[in-house]
């Protein structure tokens, strides 16, 4: 199988969220048949959904993978579980680690348990801005440019965090 370019969103709002996200970025690079090629700065974002909970720490990663989408999803879910993720919790509830496949090359998949591109990708500032920092020229499968999508989003509830580990990129300045 040839390598595919994949973009993954990372989020956490339980425990030391920044540490969960930083550790997950390192662990993504250690998955067999998966290489981390870019990572965004960390962002803080207001929680979405009806449950009162703490703010999230978010990031995005670019990977080169020699896996099919389902195998990657299985490995990402195993990584979430290793971080203490409870998949039986409330939808949009707090979590130690959330990993979502945003894009998998130019694939479009619409199945009950796997949708690529991720259905919330273009509506969530906490996904678009970290992704924009690592893929500023990205064109989505529907032909829209990511920077054009970003220009239409409200930045309320999104803050770039202090650069703690030499991460670069600043789409908000």
N, C-alpha and C positions, 0 to 999 in steps of 0.2 A: 504494500500500500504506500502510495506517495504521501508526502507531508501536506497537511492542510493548515492554513492560517486560521486560528480560532481566537475569539475575544471572549473573555470571561469577566463577569462582574463579581466583586467580593464585597461582603457586608457583614457587620457584627455590631450588636449593641448589648451584649451580656459579658460580664467579666472585664478583663483588660482588652477592650475591643481592638485598639491599635495593635497590640501584641498578637491577637488572633489573626488579624489581616496580614501583618508582616510575616508571621510564621507560615501562614497559608501560601503566601507568595513564594517563599523559599521551598515549601513542600511541593508546589506545583511543578517546580523545576526538577524534582526528584522522582516524579511519576515516570515509569517506564514508557518509552515512546512519546515523550512529551518534553519540550524544551521551552522555557520561559525566555521570550525575546524582548519584551518591553513591559514595564510596569508604571502605573501612574502614581502621582502623589496621592496622599490620603486626603479625603474630604470628610467633613462632618455634615450629616443631613438630618433634618427633622423626620421623625417616623411617619409612615403613612398608615392609613387604616384606622379602625375605630378604637383600638386598644391604647390606653395610656402607657407609654413606655419611654425609655431613654433614647437620646439621639443615636444615630448610627455612625459608624466609621465605614467609609466606602473607598473602593479602589477598582481599577480595571487592569487586566493583564492581557498581553498578546502572547499566544503560544504557537509553536509549530508542533503538530501532532501527527503521528502515524497510527491513529486509532479511528474507528468509526464513531459517529456521534453518540450512539448508545453506550459503547464501552467507555468513552470519556465521561458521560453522565454518571455511569456506575462508579468510576474512580473518584469523581468529584463528590458524590454522595458519601463514599467511604471516608474521604477527607473531612467532610462536614461531621460525620459521626465520630471520628477520632478527636474532634474538637468539642464533643459533647452536644452536638445538635440533636434536639428532640423533634423529629419529623411529625410527631403526633400532636404538636401544639396547635394553637389557634392560627388561622391564616393571617399573615402580616403581623404575627406576634413577635416578641423578642426572641433573639437567637444568638448563639455563640458564634456561628459562622454560616453564611449563606453564599453559595457559589452557583452562579447561573451562566449557562452558555448563552452568550448574546448573538454571536455570529459564528458560523462554521463554514469558512470559505464563502462560496456563493450559494450554498445549499439552502433550500426552502423546504422545511418539514412541518407538517401540520397533522399531528397525531395526538390522541388523548393524553399521553404522558410525556410528549416531547414536541415542543414548538420552537422552530428556529426560522427566522430571527426571533429572539425573545419578544413576546407580545408587548411588554412594557418599555422596550428599548427607547423608542422615540418620544415617550411621554414623561420620562423620569429624569430630572436634572441630575440626580445623584448617580445616574448611569451614563448619561450623555457626556457630561463634562470630564469625568475621569477618562472615558474612552477617547474623547477629543484630544486630550493631552498626549496620548500615545499614537493616535492615528488621525492627524489633522486633515488628511486628504481622503479619508475613507468615504467611499460611495456605498450606500446600502443596496441590498438586492432589488429594491423597488426603484432605484435610480436616483434617489435623493442623496445629497451630500450631507454628511454628518454636521459640518459647520453651519449649514442652512437650518437643519433641525434645531441645533443649539440656539441659534439666533431667535427662535420663536418660543423658547422656554423661559419661564420666570425663574430667577435665581434665589427667590425667597426660600429660606430654610436650608441653604447650602453654603458651606464655608470651607475654603481650602485650609488644611491644617498645616502647622509648622513642619518644615522639612526636617524630619528627624534622622533620616538615614541616607541622605544624598539623593533622594528621589527628585526628579526634575519635571518641569512642565507646569505652566501656569496659564490655563485658558481663561481665567477670570480677570487678568490684569489688562 
